[in-house]
Structure formats: structure tokens, C-alpha cells
């Protein structure tokens, strides 16, 4: 069965707002005991989201990137084994392994370039018969 794919469409246009919103989504899923793989475009983005998960909210604690942590961050071409729950895709295209997850989350800032890439992803996921949903934040 193809995964559910959620597009969170932001009213802010900057990358910082996108990453902070991503952290809030991760926190919500983490508190519901989901397993989350955050797929980043590159090492730099992975380091930024890692740091933000420790600092984005004073009262938040999200165990990540440790042995047996339910939240992992990566940018390689394959996800960690035994991670099949939620994929948060921060890269510019859908990763080849997206079908191994039950749910995909895309967080899209309000700017023309990001929206065009989101449209391409949306078409791709639709062709893959994913269960598509949009959320305006």
C-alpha cells in the first residue's frame, strides 16, 4: 500500500521557519511514540536540524541520533534498517526509498522555487498512488 503523504504549506518563505515548523511536527510525532527518519539534503542541513531539535523549544526534549533513538537524521541514499513509520523529507526530491515508510511529510515554505519543487513532488507522489493531503499552516 502506498504511503500517506502530507504537504504542510507554510505562509513564511524562509528556511528557518521551515525547519522550526519541522521540529514542531517531529515533536508532535515523537510524543505519540512514532519512529521518525528525517531525510536531509546534505550534511550541513542534517547538522542544523540536529542542533534545532535540542534548542527550538526550552521545554522540549526529543531523543535523537543515539542508539535506539526513535528519531534519526540522515542524508544517505538509504534509511536506517527497521525505520518504516514516518519519513520527513527535507531534500528537494522524493528519495528512492520513500515507499518503505507508512507516512511521508513534506514541509514547504512560501516562495516560488519551493512551491514549484513541491508541485513536482506532489505529481510524483500522485503517480505513485500515494494518499495525498495538504495542510495550510
DRENLUMGU-871492 format. One record per atom (N, C-alpha, C): x negated, y, z negated; residue in three letters. Coordinates in steps of 0.02 Angstrom, whole numbers, padded with zeros to 5 digits, m for minus. Example, Ala and Ser with C-alpha at 12.3 -4.5 7.8 and 13.67 -1.06 7.14 Angstrom:
2
+--------+--------+--------+------+
|     xx |     yy |     zz | code |
+--------+--------+--------+------+
| m00660 | m00284 | m00390 |  ALA |
| m00615 | m00225 | m00390 |  ALA |
| m00660 | m00165 | m00390 |  ALA |
| m00642 | m00112 | m00354 |  SER |
| m00684 | m00053 | m00357 |  SER |
| m00645 |  00002 | m00394 |  SER |
+--------+--------+--------+------+
END
This chain:
137
+--------+--------+--------+------+
|     xx |     yy |     zz | code |
+--------+--------+--------+------+
| m00042 | m00059 |  00000 |  UNK |
|  00000 |  00000 |  00000 |  UNK |
| m00044 |  00063 |  00000 |  UNK |
| m00033 |  00109 |  00046 |  UNK |
| m00074 |  00171 |  00048 |  UNK |
| m00064 |  00212 | m00015 |  UNK |
| m00115 |  00249 | m00034 |  UNK |
| m00111 |  00287 | m00097 |  UNK |
| m00066 |  00348 | m00093 |  UNK |
| m00042 |  00369 | m00151 |  UNK |
| m00007 |  00433 | m00157 |  UNK |
| m00061 |  00487 | m00150 |  UNK |
| m00046 |  00539 | m00113 |  UNK |
| m00094 |  00593 | m00103 |  UNK |
| m00061 |  00659 | m00121 |  UNK |
| m00090 |  00693 | m00170 |  UNK |
| m00063 |  00757 | m00194 |  UNK |
| m00108 |  00814 | m00174 |  UNK |
| m00079 |  00864 | m00142 |  UNK |
| m00114 |  00926 | m00125 |  UNK |
| m00091 |  00980 | m00173 |  UNK |
| m00138 |  01008 | m00211 |  UNK |
| m00124 |  01063 | m00256 |  UNK |
| m00148 |  01127 | m00221 |  UNK |
| m00100 |  01169 | m00202 |  UNK |
| m00114 |  01229 | m00163 |  UNK |
| m00117 |  01289 | m00210 |  UNK |
| m00175 |  01320 | m00215 |  UNK |
| m00186 |  01375 | m00262 |  UNK |
| m00168 |  01442 | m00230 |  UNK |
| m00155 |  01491 | m00272 |  UNK |
| m00145 |  01559 | m00248 |  UNK |
| m00211 |  01598 | m00250 |  UNK |
| m00261 |  01572 | m00286 |  UNK |
| m00327 |  01603 | m00288 |  UNK |
| m00369 |  01576 | m00231 |  UNK |
| m00416 |  01617 | m00209 |  UNK |
| m00455 |  01598 | m00150 |  UNK |
| m00527 |  01575 | m00166 |  UNK |
| m00549 |  01583 | m00228 |  UNK |
| m00620 |  01570 | m00242 |  UNK |
| m00631 |  01499 | m00267 |  UNK |
| m00693 |  01476 | m00258 |  UNK |
| m00712 |  01408 | m00277 |  UNK |
| m00710 |  01398 | m00353 |  UNK |
| m00725 |  01450 | m00391 |  UNK |
| m00722 |  01444 | m00464 |  UNK |
| m00651 |  01428 | m00488 |  UNK |
| m00601 |  01460 | m00460 |  UNK |
| m00531 |  01446 | m00477 |  UNK |
| m00514 |  01374 | m00458 |  UNK |
| m00539 |  01352 | m00402 |  UNK |
| m00527 |  01283 | m00380 |  UNK |
| m00556 |  01233 | m00430 |  UNK |
| m00617 |  01245 | m00452 |  UNK |
| m00650 |  01198 | m00498 |  UNK |
| m00618 |  01200 | m00567 |  UNK |
| m00598 |  01259 | m00591 |  UNK |
| m00564 |  01263 | m00656 |  UNK |
| m00496 |  01228 | m00654 |  UNK |
| m00460 |  01236 | m00599 |  UNK |
| m00396 |  01200 | m00591 |  UNK |
| m00408 |  01125 | m00589 |  UNK |
| m00461 |  01105 | m00555 |  UNK |
| m00479 |  01034 | m00552 |  UNK |
| m00492 |  01008 | m00622 |  UNK |
| m00527 |  01046 | m00664 |  UNK |
| m00540 |  01025 | m00733 |  UNK |
| m00475 |  01016 | m00772 |  UNK |
| m00427 |  01061 | m00762 |  UNK |
| m00363 |  01054 | m00798 |  UNK |
| m00326 |  00992 | m00775 |  UNK |
| m00329 |  00977 | m00710 |  UNK |
| m00297 |  00916 | m00684 |  UNK |
| m00331 |  00854 | m00713 |  UNK |
| m00397 |  00855 | m00715 |  UNK |
| m00436 |  00800 | m00743 |  UNK |
| m00416 |  00790 | m00817 |  UNK |
| m00413 |  00845 | m00854 |  UNK |
| m00395 |  00840 | m00925 |  UNK |
| m00327 |  00808 | m00934 |  UNK |
| m00279 |  00829 | m00894 |  UNK |
| m00211 |  00801 | m00900 |  UNK |
| m00212 |  00726 | m00886 |  UNK |
| m00246 |  00705 | m00833 |  UNK |
| m00250 |  00634 | m00817 |  UNK |
| m00289 |  00595 | m00870 |  UNK |
| m00343 |  00624 | m00895 |  UNK |
| m00383 |  00593 | m00947 |  UNK |
| m00342 |  00581 | m01010 |  UNK |
| m00302 |  00630 | m01030 |  UNK |
| m00261 |  00623 | m01089 |  UNK |
| m00206 |  00570 | m01081 |  UNK |
| m00191 |  00553 | m01019 |  UNK |
| m00143 |  00500 | m01005 |  UNK |
| m00178 |  00433 | m00992 |  UNK |
| m00242 |  00430 | m01009 |  UNK |
| m00283 |  00369 | m01006 |  UNK |
| m00295 |  00344 | m00934 |  UNK |
| m00296 |  00389 | m00887 |  UNK |
| m00313 |  00369 | m00818 |  UNK |
| m00388 |  00365 | m00809 |  UNK |
| m00408 |  00327 | m00761 |  UNK |
| m00477 |  00321 | m00740 |  UNK |
| m00485 |  00367 | m00679 |  UNK |
| m00535 |  00411 | m00679 |  UNK |
| m00541 |  00463 | m00629 |  UNK |
| m00611 |  00464 | m00599 |  UNK |
| m00614 |  00462 | m00533 |  UNK |
| m00677 |  00471 | m00498 |  UNK |
| m00674 |  00537 | m00461 |  UNK |
| m00721 |  00582 | m00476 |  UNK |
| m00725 |  00647 | m00444 |  UNK |
| m00778 |  00643 | m00390 |  UNK |
| m00755 |  00646 | m00328 |  UNK |
| m00800 |  00641 | m00271 |  UNK |
| m00818 |  00711 | m00247 |  UNK |
| m00882 |  00728 | m00254 |  UNK |
| m00907 |  00795 | m00238 |  UNK |
| m00941 |  00797 | m00170 |  UNK |
| m00947 |  00857 | m00143 |  UNK |
| m00979 |  00866 | m00078 |  UNK |
| m01054 |  00852 | m00081 |  UNK |
| m01085 |  00868 | m00138 |  UNK |
| m01158 |  00860 | m00144 |  UNK |
| m01178 |  00862 | m00218 |  UNK |
| m01241 |  00854 | m00230 |  UNK |
| m01268 |  00852 | m00299 |  UNK |
| m01255 |  00918 | m00336 |  UNK |
| m01262 |  00974 | m00302 |  UNK |
| m01251 |  01039 | m00334 |  UNK |
| m01180 |  01045 | m00360 |  UNK |
| m01131 |  01027 | m00318 |  UNK |
| m01061 |  01030 | m00339 |  UNK |
| m01049 |  00981 | m00397 |  UNK |
| m01079 |  00923 | m00394 |  UNK |
| m01072 |  00874 | m00448 |  UNK |
| m01099 |  00902 | m00514 |  UNK |
| m01154 |  00937 | m00513 |  UNK |
| m01183 |  00966 | m00573 |  UNK |
| m01139 |  01022 | m00600 |  UNK |
| m01108 |  01061 | m00555 |  UNK |
| m01064 |  01116 | m00577 |  UNK |
| m01002 |  01087 | m00611 |  UNK |
| m00970 |  01038 | m00581 |  UNK |
| m00909 |  01009 | m00612 |  UNK |
| m00927 |  00973 | m00677 |  UNK |
| m00985 |  00942 | m00680 |  UNK |
| m01008 |  00910 | m00742 |  UNK |
| m01012 |  00962 | m00798 |  UNK |
| m01044 |  01018 | m00785 |  UNK |
| m01051 |  01071 | m00835 |  UNK |
| m00984 |  01100 | m00854 |  UNK |
| m00941 |  01111 | m00804 |  UNK |
| m00875 |  01140 | m00818 |  UNK |
| m00832 |  01094 | m00862 |  UNK |
| m00838 |  01029 | m00853 |  UNK |
| m00798 |  00983 | m00894 |  UNK |
| m00816 |  00988 | m00968 |  UNK |
| m00877 |  01011 | m00984 |  UNK |
| m00897 |  01021 | m01053 |  UNK |
| m00877 |  01090 | m01079 |  UNK |
| m00866 |  01138 | m01034 |  UNK |
| m00859 |  01208 | m01056 |  UNK |
| m00795 |  01243 | m01035 |  UNK |
| m00753 |  01214 | m00992 |  UNK |
| m00697 |  01251 | m00964 |  UNK |
| m00644 |  01271 | m01016 |  UNK |
| m00641 |  01234 | m01070 |  UNK |
| m00593 |  01249 | m01124 |  UNK |
| m00625 |  01231 | m01191 |  UNK |
| m00622 |  01277 | m01238 |  UNK |
| m00654 |  01266 | m01303 |  UNK |
| m00628 |  01205 | m01340 |  UNK |
| m00565 |  01189 | m01332 |  UNK |
| m00534 |  01135 | m01370 |  UNK |
| m00531 |  01069 | m01332 |  UNK |
| m00561 |  01067 | m01273 |  UNK |
| m00556 |  01008 | m01231 |  UNK |
| m00618 |  00964 | m01239 |  UNK |
| m00607 |  00899 | m01238 |  UNK |
| m00662 |  00851 | m01235 |  UNK |
| m00643 |  00797 | m01185 |  UNK |
| m00682 |  00793 | m01132 |  UNK |
| m00671 |  00742 | m01080 |  UNK |
| m00734 |  00701 | m01074 |  UNK |
| m00731 |  00640 | m01099 |  UNK |
| m00789 |  00596 | m01094 |  UNK |
| m00801 |  00579 | m01021 |  UNK |
| m00861 |  00594 | m00997 |  UNK |
| m00876 |  00580 | m00927 |  UNK |
| m00950 |  00566 | m00916 |  UNK |
| m00962 |  00530 | m00861 |  UNK |
| m01030 |  00513 | m00838 |  UNK |
| m01073 |  00479 | m00891 |  UNK |
| m01042 |  00438 | m00932 |  UNK |
| m01079 |  00396 | m00979 |  UNK |
| m01057 |  00324 | m00967 |  UNK |
| m01092 |  00277 | m00997 |  UNK |
| m01073 |  00207 | m00990 |  UNK |
| m01001 |  00198 | m01013 |  UNK |
| m00962 |  00165 | m00974 |  UNK |
| m00892 |  00150 | m00989 |  UNK |
| m00847 |  00212 | m00995 |  UNK |
| m00869 |  00269 | m00971 |  UNK |
| m00826 |  00329 | m00972 |  UNK |
| m00770 |  00322 | m00921 |  UNK |
| m00711 |  00347 | m00937 |  UNK |
| m00655 |  00343 | m00890 |  UNK |
| m00658 |  00396 | m00835 |  UNK |
| m00705 |  00442 | m00840 |  UNK |
| m00712 |  00495 | m00789 |  UNK |
| m00784 |  00494 | m00764 |  UNK |
| m00792 |  00483 | m00700 |  UNK |
| m00858 |  00484 | m00669 |  UNK |
| m00861 |  00534 | m00612 |  UNK |
| m00920 |  00563 | m00602 |  UNK |
| m00931 |  00612 | m00550 |  UNK |
| m00984 |  00584 | m00503 |  UNK |
| m00973 |  00591 | m00439 |  UNK |
| m01022 |  00567 | m00391 |  UNK |
| m01017 |  00601 | m00324 |  UNK |
| m01065 |  00586 | m00282 |  UNK |
| m01064 |  00613 | m00213 |  UNK |
| m01091 |  00562 | m00164 |  UNK |
| m01096 |  00500 | m00185 |  UNK |
| m01122 |  00448 | m00140 |  UNK |
| m01067 |  00422 | m00095 |  UNK |
| m01085 |  00380 | m00049 |  UNK |
| m01036 |  00355 |  00000 |  UNK |
| m00991 |  00300 | m00026 |  UNK |
| m01001 |  00279 | m00088 |  UNK |
| m00956 |  00228 | m00116 |  UNK |
| m00941 |  00245 | m00189 |  UNK |
| m00880 |  00230 | m00210 |  UNK |
| m00862 |  00244 | m00280 |  UNK |
| m00891 |  00191 | m00326 |  UNK |
| m00889 |  00204 | m00390 |  UNK |
| m00913 |  00154 | m00437 |  UNK |
| m00867 |  00092 | m00434 |  UNK |
| m00895 |  00034 | m00445 |  UNK |
| m00852 | m00026 | m00445 |  UNK |
| m00801 | m00021 | m00502 |  UNK |
| m00745 | m00051 | m00491 |  UNK |
| m00691 | m00053 | m00541 |  UNK |
| m00657 |  00014 | m00554 |  UNK |
| m00667 |  00062 | m00510 |  UNK |
| m00630 |  00125 | m00515 |  UNK |
| m00580 |  00126 | m00457 |  UNK |
| m00515 |  00120 | m00475 |  UNK |
| m00463 |  00117 | m00423 |  UNK |
| m00402 |  00159 | m00439 |  UNK |
| m00406 |  00198 | m00491 |  UNK |
| m00347 |  00236 | m00513 |  UNK |
| m00341 |  00302 | m00475 |  UNK |
| m00376 |  00355 | m00498 |  UNK |
| m00370 |  00421 | m00467 |  UNK |
| m00436 |  00443 | m00436 |  UNK |
| m00431 |  00467 | m00375 |  UNK |
| m00488 |  00497 | m00340 |  UNK |
| m00473 |  00571 | m00333 |  UNK |
| m00517 |  00613 | m00360 |  UNK |
| m00513 |  00685 | m00348 |  UNK |
| m00565 |  00701 | m00296 |  UNK |
| m00542 |  00722 | m00238 |  UNK |
| m00587 |  00734 | m00182 |  UNK |
| m00603 |  00808 | m00176 |  UNK |
| m00666 |  00825 | m00191 |  UNK |
| m00689 |  00894 | m00183 |  UNK |
| m00730 |  00904 | m00120 |  UNK |
| m00738 |  00851 | m00081 |  UNK |
| m00776 |  00857 | m00019 |  UNK |
| m00731 |  00884 |  00037 |  UNK |
| m00761 |  00899 |  00094 |  UNK |
| m00724 |  00931 |  00148 |  UNK |
| m00683 |  00883 |  00190 |  UNK |
| m00695 |  00818 |  00182 |  UNK |
| m00655 |  00769 |  00220 |  UNK |
| m00638 |  00710 |  00174 |  UNK |
| m00593 |  00669 |  00198 |  UNK |
| m00573 |  00611 |  00159 |  UNK |
| m00629 |  00560 |  00160 |  UNK |
| m00650 |  00535 |  00102 |  UNK |
| m00703 |  00484 |  00101 |  UNK |
| m00677 |  00418 |  00130 |  UNK |
| m00722 |  00379 |  00158 |  UNK |
| m00704 |  00315 |  00188 |  UNK |
| m00670 |  00268 |  00139 |  UNK |
| m00685 |  00273 |  00075 |  UNK |
| m00660 |  00227 |  00025 |  UNK |
| m00594 |  00248 | m00007 |  UNK |
| m00561 |  00299 |  00020 |  UNK |
| m00501 |  00327 | m00013 |  UNK |
| m00447 |  00275 | m00024 |  UNK |
| m00441 |  00226 |  00020 |  UNK |
| m00387 |  00176 |  00013 |  UNK |
| m00395 |  00130 | m00047 |  UNK |
| m00454 |  00131 | m00078 |  UNK |
| m00463 |  00088 | m00137 |  UNK |
| m00434 |  00118 | m00200 |  UNK |
| m00406 |  00179 | m00195 |  UNK |
| m00376 |  00213 | m00253 |  UNK |
| m00300 |  00214 | m00248 |  UNK |
| m00268 |  00217 | m00305 |  UNK |
| m00195 |  00222 | m00307 |  UNK |
| m00170 |  00292 | m00293 |  UNK |
| m00211 |  00341 | m00311 |  UNK |
| m00191 |  00411 | m00303 |  UNK |
| m00251 |  00453 | m00284 |  UNK |
| m00239 |  00501 | m00239 |  UNK |
| m00290 |  00548 | m00217 |  UNK |
| m00265 |  00618 | m00234 |  UNK |
| m00310 |  00659 | m00259 |  UNK |
| m00294 |  00729 | m00274 |  UNK |
| m00340 |  00774 | m00236 |  UNK |
| m00310 |  00822 | m00201 |  UNK |
| m00346 |  00873 | m00164 |  UNK |
| m00326 |  00941 | m00193 |  UNK |
| m00374 |  00983 | m00213 |  UNK |
| m00361 |  01049 | m00239 |  UNK |
| m00385 |  01100 | m00188 |  UNK |
| m00338 |  01140 | m00163 |  UNK |
| m00353 |  01183 | m00105 |  UNK |
| m00345 |  01257 | m00124 |  UNK |
| m00400 |  01296 | m00118 |  UNK |
| m00394 |  01368 | m00132 |  UNK |
| m00360 |  01405 | m00073 |  UNK |
| m00336 |  01465 | m00088 |  UNK |
| m00300 |  01505 | m00039 |  UNK |
| m00350 |  01546 |  00002 |  UNK |
| m00378 |  01515 |  00053 |  UNK |
| m00418 |  01551 |  00102 |  UNK |
| m00412 |  01514 |  00169 |  UNK |
| m00419 |  01549 |  00224 |  UNK |
| m00406 |  01519 |  00290 |  UNK |
| m00448 |  01456 |  00304 |  UNK |
| m00511 |  01457 |  00288 |  UNK |
| m00554 |  01400 |  00302 |  UNK |
| m00533 |  01338 |  00262 |  UNK |
| m00521 |  01348 |  00198 |  UNK |
| m00499 |  01292 |  00155 |  UNK |
| m00431 |  01265 |  00177 |  UNK |
| m00386 |  01310 |  00194 |  UNK |
| m00319 |  01287 |  00215 |  UNK |
| m00322 |  01248 |  00280 |  UNK |
| m00365 |  01269 |  00326 |  UNK |
| m00371 |  01232 |  00389 |  UNK |
| m00399 |  01162 |  00377 |  UNK |
| m00449 |  01156 |  00334 |  UNK |
| m00476 |  01090 |  00317 |  UNK |
| m00424 |  01048 |  00282 |  UNK |
| m00383 |  01080 |  00241 |  UNK |
| m00329 |  01043 |  00206 |  UNK |
| m00278 |  01017 |  00257 |  UNK |
| m00263 |  01057 |  00307 |  UNK |
| m00217 |  01034 |  00359 |  UNK |
| m00245 |  00972 |  00395 |  UNK |
| m00309 |  00974 |  00409 |  UNK |
| m00341 |  00916 |  00441 |  UNK |
| m00336 |  00854 |  00396 |  UNK |
| m00350 |  00863 |  00332 |  UNK |
| m00344 |  00807 |  00285 |  UNK |
| m00273 |  00782 |  00281 |  UNK |
| m00226 |  00829 |  00278 |  UNK |
| m00155 |  00810 |  00274 |  UNK |
| m00136 |  00767 |  00335 |  UNK |
| m00155 |  00789 |  00395 |  UNK |
| m00141 |  00750 |  00455 |  UNK |
| m00173 |  00681 |  00451 |  UNK |
| m00235 |  00679 |  00428 |  UNK |
| m00270 |  00615 |  00422 |  UNK |
| m00234 |  00568 |  00374 |  UNK |
| m00218 |  00594 |  00315 |  UNK |
| m00183 |  00552 |  00265 |  UNK |
| m00114 |  00530 |  00291 |  UNK |
| m00080 |  00575 |  00327 |  UNK |
| m00015 |  00556 |  00355 |  UNK |
| m00023 |  00499 |  00406 |  UNK |
| m00075 |  00503 |  00448 |  UNK |
| m00088 |  00450 |  00496 |  UNK |
| m00103 |  00384 |  00460 |  UNK |
| m00131 |  00388 |  00400 |  UNK |
| m00147 |  00329 |  00361 |  UNK |
| m00087 |  00305 |  00320 |  UNK |
| m00030 |  00338 |  00330 |  UNK |
|  00033 |  00322 |  00297 |  UNK |
|  00031 |  00330 |  00221 |  UNK |
| m00007 |  00378 |  00198 |  UNK |
| m00008 |  00393 |  00126 |  UNK |
|  00057 |  00427 |  00106 |  UNK |
|  00074 |  00421 |  00043 |  UNK |
|  00133 |  00453 |  00014 |  UNK |
|  00113 |  00524 | m00004 |  UNK |
|  00131 |  00574 |  00037 |  UNK |
|  00106 |  00642 |  00031 |  UNK |
|  00151 |  00687 | m00011 |  UNK |
|  00119 |  00728 | m00054 |  UNK |
|  00155 |  00775 | m00096 |  UNK |
|  00115 |  00840 | m00100 |  UNK |
|  00150 |  00897 | m00101 |  UNK |
|  00118 |  00962 | m00108 |  UNK |
|  00144 |  00997 | m00170 |  UNK |
|  00099 |  01032 | m00204 |  UNK |
|  00116 |  01069 | m00265 |  UNK |
|  00086 |  01139 | m00259 |  UNK |
|  00127 |  01189 | m00265 |  UNK |
|  00104 |  01258 | m00262 |  UNK |
|  00091 |  01283 | m00332 |  UNK |
|  00028 |  01301 | m00346 |  UNK |
|  00010 |  01325 | m00413 |  UNK |
| m00004 |  01399 | m00412 |  UNK |
+--------+--------+--------+------+
END
